[in-house]
Amino acid sequence: MTCAAGLTLVAFSVDYAVFRYRVAANRQPFGQITVSSYDAVLQKNGKTQFIFNPPEPQTCVHSLFPHAGFVPCWYLQRHTEPRTDI
């Protein structure tokens, strides 16, 4: 277990260093992906009403892990229709 934790720490550190280099050198550390989110509202009668929001661009970061409060672009490309349960 300590080997896996150490490997994860090294991977995160290298990923963060590459991210900081890309920010400092202005080498496109950020990207944008269009996301179409929707809300699922559970009603009293047991049915679910879906409310679709208009598509909007969302900023992501070109890295393996999340940095600077942004989700990685590889993750956002696979989750372009997030659902919010209300």
N, C-alpha and C positions, 0 to 999 in steps of 0.2 A: 504494500500500500504506500509506503513512503517513497518508493521508486516512481510510482505513478504520479504522486503529488509533486515530486521534484521535477519530473518530466513536464507536467502541466505548467509548473511555475516557470521553467526555462522557456517553454513555447510561448507563454503569455509575455514574458519579458522581451523576447526577440521580436514578437509581433508588435509590442508597444514601441520598441526602439525603431522599427521600420516605419510605423505610423508617424512617430514624431519627426523622423527624417523627411517623410513625404510632406508633412505639414510645413516644415521649415524650408524645404526646397521648392515648395509650391508644385508638387508633382501629382496633383489630383487625388488627394486622400479621400475625398467625398464624392458621392454619386447621388443620383435621384432615380427613384422607381415610382411609377404610378400605382397607387393602391386604391382599391374599391372596397371600402369597409361597409358593414351592415350591422344593424342591431336586431336581436331576436327578443321580442317582448312576450313573456308568458302571460296569457290572459287568465281570468278567473275560471273560464269554462274549460281550461286545459289545452286550448289551442295556442299556437305560437304565431304571432304577427311579425313579419319581417319588414324592416324599414331600411331601404337601401340609400346610402349616402353617395353623393356624386364623387367620381374619381378625383383624386388629388395627388400631387407629387409629394413623396416623402424622402427626406434626406437620409442617406445611409453612408457607411464608412467601408472603404475597400481594405478589409483586414479579416483575420480569422476570428478574433474576439471583438466584442463591443468596446468602443472607445469614445470618449468625449460625449457620452450620453446618446450615441447613435447606434442603431442595430447594424450588424454587418450586412453588406449587400447580398452575399450569397444566401443568407437566411431570408431576407426580405423578398428576393426573387421567387422563393418557394412558398411564401405566405403573402400573396398579393390580395387576398380577400379575408381579412380578419373579421371574426364574429364577436360581437359584444353581447353577452346575455344580460338581460335586464329583468 
